[in-house]
Amino acid sequence: MKKALITYGGWEGHQPRETAELFAALLEERGLQVRLYDTLAPLADAEALKLFDLIIPDWTMAKIGDHEIAGLKAAVESGVGLAGWHGGLGDSFRECVDYQFMVGGQWVAHPGGFIDHEIQIVADDPIVDGLPRRFSLHSEQYYMHVDPSNEVLAVTTFGGEVHSWIEGATIPVAWKRHWGRGRVFYCSIGHSVDDFNLEPARELVVRGMLWAARA
């Protein structure tokens, strides 16, 4: 049986406990065994982490210690998957560039706050196979700095209502990549559990996590 570790905490506005519990249940439905932690301490033990198939950090605006980032990197490099959503993975540890390098991007803005915007699937990939090629939601539209080596699965295009100079800018929403032998998946949707009431968004994240876990 595949095993996943979810560690959650940080800024409460992203509902880390609620989103962690949601995806723990969804992964268990897909046959994974999931362990939940409300501390980063397990990340410091690289050898213990290697017993898992997937690590899901669900933290926003927190700090990670030297031993914890070293353990996490070593585990992923060895072949353990890394996956997550929104600020829980894409705005976790602003001071840790090693972490951002591994994830493949970092949140920098959500112009306008909660707005209506469209997600466009741009890849032919099993992760997005059968999902609507376009779907809309009312939430934060993440403007991100991203690694050009990412394999982009979905994008969103910005208007110029808030900042005229970004009008027409197309930013990745979901991607996959590799870090050493490990697989990494990220999706910027998911400010709260309510975003995942939208079936395409929920299914996109679940499929990405399963891909990262080689499940």
C-alpha positions in Angstrom: 0.0 0.0 0.0 1.3 3.5 -0.9 1.9 5.8 2.0 1.5 9.6 2.2 2.6 12.1 4.9 0.7 15.4 5.2 2.1 18.0 7.4 0.0 21.1 8.0 0.1 24.5 9.7 1.1 28.1 9.1 -1.3 30.9 8.3 -4.8 29.9 9.3 -6.5 31.8 6.5 -5.7 28.9 4.1 -7.5 26.4 6.4 -4.5 24.1 6.6 -6.2 21.5 8.9 -9.4 21.5 6.9 -7.7 21.1 3.5 -5.2 18.5 4.9 -8.1 16.4 6.2 -10.0 16.8 2.9 -7.1 15.4 0.8 -6.2 12.8 3.4 -9.7 11.4 3.0 -9.6 11.6 -0.8 -6.3 9.8 -0.9 -7.5 7.1 1.4 -10.4 6.6 -0.9 -7.9 6.0 -3.7 -6.1 3.4 -1.6 -3.3 5.3 0.1 -2.5 5.1 3.8 -2.2 8.7 5.1 -0.5 10.1 8.2 -1.2 13.7 9.4 1.1 15.9 11.4 0.6 19.4 12.6 4.4 20.0 12.9 7.3 20.1 10.5 9.5 18.0 12.8 9.0 14.7 10.8 10.7 16.4 7.8 14.0 16.4 9.6 14.3 12.6 9.5 15.2 11.8 5.9 15.4 8.1 6.4 11.9 7.9 8.0 10.6 10.1 5.1 11.9 7.6 2.6 9.4 5.1 3.9 6.6 7.2 2.4 5.7 7.5 -1.3 4.4 11.1 -1.1 4.9 14.2 1.1 2.3 17.0 1.1 3.4 20.1 3.0 0.3 22.3 3.7 2.0 25.4 5.2 1.7 29.1 4.4 4.1 31.9 5.4 6.0 29.7 7.8 9.7 29.0 8.4 11.5 25.7 7.9 14.7 24.8 9.7 17.9 23.6 8.1 17.5 20.0 9.2 13.9 20.0 7.9 14.6 21.3 4.5 17.7 19.0 4.2 15.5 16.0 5.1 12.8 16.9 2.7 15.2 17.5 -0.2 17.0 14.2 0.5 13.7 12.3 0.6 12.5 13.8 -2.7 15.8 13.3 -4.4 15.7 9.7 -3.4 12.3 9.2 -5.2 9.6 10.3 -2.7 6.9 12.4 -4.3 6.1 16.0 -3.3 2.8 17.6 -4.0 0.4 20.3 -2.9 -1.8 23.3 -3.7 -2.1 27.1 -3.4 -0.1 28.7 -0.6 0.2 25.4 1.2 3.0 24.4 -1.2 3.6 27.6 -3.3 4.0 30.1 -0.5 5.2 28.0 2.3 8.7 29.2 3.2 9.5 32.5 1.6 13.0 32.7 3.0 14.0 29.2 1.7 15.1 29.4 -1.9 16.1 25.7 -1.8 12.5 24.8 -1.2 11.2 27.1 -4.0 13.7 25.7 -6.4 12.4 22.2 -5.6 8.7 23.1 -5.9 9.3 25.0 -9.2 7.7 28.3 -8.3 6.7 30.8 -5.7 3.6 33.0 -5.2 4.1 36.7 -5.5 0.6 38.3 -5.9 -3.1 37.8 -6.4 -4.2 41.1 -8.0 -7.8 42.0 -7.1 -8.1 39.4 -4.4 -11.1 37.1 -5.0 -12.1 37.5 -8.6 -13.8 35.5 -11.3 -11.2 33.9 -13.6 -10.7 31.1 -16.0 -8.4 28.0 -15.9 -7.3 26.5 -19.2 -5.9 23.0 -19.5 -3.0 23.2 -22.0 -1.5 19.7 -21.9 -2.3 16.3 -23.1 -1.4 14.3 -20.0 -3.1 11.6 -17.9 -3.3 14.0 -15.0 -5.7 16.2 -16.9 -7.3 13.7 -19.3 -11.0 14.1 -19.4 -11.1 17.3 -17.3 -12.9 20.3 -18.9 -10.4 22.2 -21.1 -11.7 25.4 -19.5 -13.4 26.0 -16.2 -14.0 29.1 -14.1 -13.9 29.9 -10.4 -14.2 32.8 -8.0 -11.1 32.8 -5.9 -7.6 34.2 -5.8 -5.8 34.2 -9.1 -2.2 33.4 -8.3 0.5 35.4 -10.1 3.6 33.3 -9.7 7.3 33.2 -10.5 7.9 29.9 -12.1 10.7 27.6 -13.2 10.8 27.3 -17.1 11.7 23.6 -16.8 8.2 22.9 -15.4 5.9 20.7 -17.5 2.8 23.0 -17.4 -0.6 21.4 -17.3 -2.9 24.4 -16.8 -2.7 28.2 -17.0 -4.6 31.3 -16.3 -4.5 34.7 -18.1 -4.6 38.0 -16.2 -6.6 41.1 -17.1 -5.4 44.6 -16.6 -8.0 45.9 -14.2 -5.7 46.1 -11.2 -2.3 46.4 -12.9 -2.4 47.4 -16.6 1.1 46.2 -17.2 0.2 42.5 -16.6 -2.8 42.4 -18.9 -2.6 39.3 -21.1 0.1 37.7 -18.9 -0.4 33.9 -18.9 0.8 32.2 -15.7 0.9 28.5 -14.9 -1.7 27.1 -12.6 -0.6 23.5 -12.4 2.6 21.8 -13.3 4.7 18.7 -12.8 8.4 18.3 -12.6 11.2 16.1 -11.2 13.6 16.7 -8.4 16.3 14.0 -8.5 14.3 10.7 -8.7 11.2 12.3 -7.1 8.1 13.7 -8.8 6.8 17.1 -7.9 3.2 18.3 -8.6 1.7 21.8 -7.8 -1.7 23.5 -8.4 -2.3 27.1 -7.4 -6.0 26.6 -6.8 -7.2 26.1 -3.3 -7.4 29.2 -1.0 -9.9 27.2 1.1 -11.8 23.9 1.1 -14.6 25.7 -0.7 -12.5 25.9 -3.9 -12.4 22.2 -4.0 -16.2 22.0 -4.2 -15.4 22.5 -7.8 -15.0 19.0 -9.2 -12.3 19.7 -11.9 -10.1 21.5 -9.3 -10.5 18.8 -6.7 -9.8 16.0 -9.3 -6.8 17.9 -10.8 -5.1 18.0 -7.4 -5.9 14.4 -6.5 -4.6 13.1 -9.8 -1.5 15.2 -9.5 -0.8 13.8 -6.0 -1.3 10.2 -7.2 1.1 10.9 -10.1 3.7 12.3 -7.7 3.3 9.1 -5.5 3.7 6.9 -8.6 0.3 5.4 -7.6 
